[in-house]
Amino acid sequence: MCKAAAIPFTGTKEQEQELYEAIARHKEQKGALMPVIQEAQRIYGYMPEEVQRMVSEGMGVSLSEVYGVVTFYSQFSLTPKGKYKIVICMGTACYVIGAGQIMERFEKELGIKDGECTEDMKFSLDGARCVGACGLAPVISVNEDVYGKIIADKVPEILKNYKDN
């Protein structure tokens, strides 16, 4: 699975340049660390130690400060995500109506657990707190596609839409 230690860092020079440009744009602004880390996450898709070091050095802050922000906010990930990021709402409304069973079905179909991604880097799976779509419970998203009123038996059909791409 996509464990941080199992996947070597594969950042490109283009990504590095884009990150340093973002640092230069924000460096002199008050409270700039958060927007720079957000840009880094967007550029790389996750926040491995190598990227945290670049942010630390570029912003002139300690690595522990960068790590503290990255690990405090759930929007940041220390591990790579798949091409298709599956998020299952585990908020109260979704959970009561079956989100737990939906998560179990995705785990079974993909052979991964919550927080992991497939070895081919095609799918990652994450549970989330309430996503604010309680009227559609249970809700999942695959990248920008949102699915409401899902049942576990629909999981193979949803995955087929992305496996074939």
C-alpha positions as CSV (number, residue, x, y, z in Angstrom):
1,M,0.0,0.0,0.0
2,C,1.1,3.6,-0.3
3,K,2.9,3.9,3.0
4,A,5.2,6.9,3.3
5,A,8.3,4.7,3.7
6,A,7.3,2.3,0.8
7,I,7.0,5.0,-1.9
8,P,10.1,6.9,-2.8
9,F,9.7,10.7,-3.3
10,T,9.4,11.4,-7.0
11,G,9.0,15.2,-7.1
12,T,10.1,16.8,-10.3
13,K,12.2,19.9,-10.9
14,E,9.0,21.6,-12.3
15,Q,7.2,20.9,-9.1
16,E,10.1,22.2,-7.0
17,Q,10.3,25.4,-9.1
18,E,6.5,25.9,-8.7
19,L,6.8,25.5,-4.9
20,Y,9.7,28.0,-4.7
21,E,7.7,30.5,-6.7
22,A,4.8,30.1,-4.3
23,I,7.1,30.6,-1.4
24,A,8.5,33.8,-3.0
25,R,4.9,35.1,-3.6
26,H,3.9,34.6,0.1
27,K,7.1,34.8,2.1
28,E,6.8,38.4,3.2
29,Q,3.1,38.1,4.1
30,K,2.0,37.7,7.7
31,G,0.7,34.2,8.4
32,A,2.2,32.9,5.1
33,L,3.0,29.4,6.2
34,M,-0.5,28.0,5.8
35,P,-1.0,29.3,2.2
36,V,2.4,28.0,1.3
37,I,1.7,24.5,2.7
38,Q,-1.7,24.5,0.9
39,E,0.2,25.3,-2.3
40,A,2.7,22.6,-1.6
41,Q,-0.1,20.1,-1.0
42,R,-1.7,21.1,-4.3
43,I,1.5,20.8,-6.2
44,Y,2.7,17.5,-4.9
45,G,-0.6,15.9,-3.8
46,Y,0.7,15.2,-0.3
47,M,3.4,16.5,2.2
48,P,6.3,14.1,2.4
49,E,9.3,15.1,4.5
50,E,11.2,16.3,1.4
51,V,8.5,18.9,0.7
52,Q,8.3,19.9,4.3
53,R,12.0,20.5,4.3
54,M,11.7,22.7,1.2
55,V,8.9,24.7,2.8
56,S,10.9,25.0,6.1
57,E,14.1,26.2,4.4
58,G,12.2,28.5,2.0
59,M,10.1,30.1,4.7
60,G,12.9,30.3,7.3
61,V,10.9,28.3,9.9
62,S,11.8,25.1,11.7
63,L,10.9,21.7,10.2
64,S,9.0,21.0,13.4
65,E,6.8,24.0,12.8
66,V,5.9,22.9,9.3
67,Y,5.3,19.3,10.5
68,G,3.1,20.6,13.3
69,V,0.8,22.4,10.8
70,V,0.8,19.5,8.4
71,T,-0.2,17.0,11.1
72,F,-2.7,19.3,12.9
73,Y,-5.0,19.9,9.9
74,S,-6.8,17.0,8.3
75,Q,-6.6,18.6,4.8
76,F,-3.0,17.7,4.6
77,S,-1.6,14.2,4.0
78,L,1.8,12.6,4.8
79,T,1.1,9.8,2.3
80,P,0.4,9.9,-1.4
81,K,-3.1,9.8,-2.7
82,G,-4.4,7.9,-5.7
83,K,-5.4,9.3,-9.0
84,Y,-9.0,8.8,-7.8
85,K,-9.5,10.0,-4.3
86,I,-12.5,8.4,-2.7
87,V,-13.8,10.1,0.4
88,I,-16.6,8.6,2.4
89,C,-18.6,10.9,4.8
90,M,-18.6,9.3,8.2
91,G,-20.6,12.1,9.9
92,T,-23.5,11.1,12.0
93,A,-26.2,11.3,9.4
94,C,-24.2,9.2,6.9
95,Y,-22.9,6.8,9.4
96,V,-26.4,6.0,10.8
97,I,-27.6,5.3,7.3
98,G,-24.8,2.9,6.3
99,A,-21.5,4.7,5.7
100,G,-19.7,2.1,7.8
101,Q,-20.9,-0.7,5.4
102,I,-20.0,1.4,2.4
103,M,-16.4,1.9,3.8
104,E,-16.1,-1.9,4.4
105,R,-17.2,-2.6,0.8
106,F,-14.7,-0.1,-0.7
107,E,-12.0,-1.7,1.5
108,K,-12.9,-5.2,0.3
109,E,-13.2,-4.2,-3.4
110,L,-9.9,-2.2,-3.4
111,G,-7.9,-4.4,-1.0
112,I,-6.9,-1.4,1.1
113,K,-8.0,0.2,4.4
114,D,-9.1,3.8,5.3
115,G,-6.2,6.1,4.8
116,E,-4.4,3.9,2.2
117,C,-4.1,3.8,-1.6
118,T,-3.7,1.0,-4.0
119,E,-0.3,-0.1,-5.1
120,D,-0.9,1.1,-8.6
121,M,-1.7,4.6,-7.2
122,K,-5.1,4.6,-8.9
123,F,-7.4,4.7,-5.8
124,S,-7.1,6.1,-2.3
125,L,-9.7,5.8,0.4
126,D,-10.4,8.2,3.2
127,G,-13.2,8.6,5.7
128,A,-14.1,12.2,6.5
129,R,-16.1,14.1,9.1
130,C,-19.4,15.6,8.0
131,V,-19.1,17.0,4.5
132,G,-22.3,19.1,4.9
133,A,-24.5,17.1,2.5
134,C,-26.7,15.4,5.1
135,G,-29.8,15.5,2.9
136,L,-27.9,13.2,0.5
137,A,-26.7,10.8,3.2
138,P,-24.8,8.6,2.9
139,V,-22.5,10.6,0.7
140,I,-19.2,9.7,-1.0
141,S,-17.0,11.6,-3.5
142,V,-14.5,10.5,-6.0
143,N,-12.4,13.5,-6.8
144,E,-15.0,16.2,-7.7
145,D,-17.8,13.7,-8.4
146,V,-20.3,13.5,-5.5
147,Y,-22.6,10.5,-5.0
148,G,-25.6,10.7,-2.7
149,K,-27.9,8.1,-1.1
150,I,-25.3,5.4,-1.7
151,I,-25.7,1.8,-0.6
152,A,-22.9,-0.7,-0.3
153,D,-24.1,-2.8,-3.3
154,K,-23.4,0.3,-5.6
155,V,-19.7,0.3,-4.8
156,P,-18.6,-2.1,-7.6
157,E,-20.6,-0.1,-10.1
158,I,-19.1,3.2,-8.9
159,L,-15.6,1.8,-9.1
160,K,-16.1,0.4,-12.6
161,N,-16.6,4.0,-13.8
162,Y,-13.1,4.8,-12.8
163,K,-11.3,1.4,-13.3
164,D,-12.2,1.6,-17.0
165,N,-10.6,5.0,-17.4
